Amino acid sequence: MTETDDLATALEEAASGWPDLSRAQVLVQLALQGHRAAESAQEERRRRRLAAVRAHSGMLTGIYEPDYLLNLRQEWPA
C-alpha cells in the first residue's frame, strides 16, 4: 500500500487515539472502524427501506374489483 499524504495525515491523527499501537496496528483499527461504519450504514438503509414498504403495504387494497385481472385478460385478442 502506498502511503499518500492524506493517508499519512489520517494515520497521524488516529494514532493520537491509540498511542500504544504501531502505525500498522493503527491502520488495522481504522480499517475495522470503517468496516463497522459501513455495516451500520447498510443496516440503516435496510431499516428505512423496510419501514417504507411497511408504511405503504396495503395502500391499494380494494382498488381493483374481484376478477379484475381475469376480465382484463378476456379483452385481449386470442
SULZILIN-V653817 format. One record per pair of residues at least 24 apart in sequence whose C-alpha atoms are under 10 Angstrom apart, sorted by the first residue. I is the first residue (numbers start at 1). J is the second residue. D is the distance in whole Angstrom. If there is no record, write none. Layout:
{{I;J;D} {I;J;D}}
//
This chain:
none
//
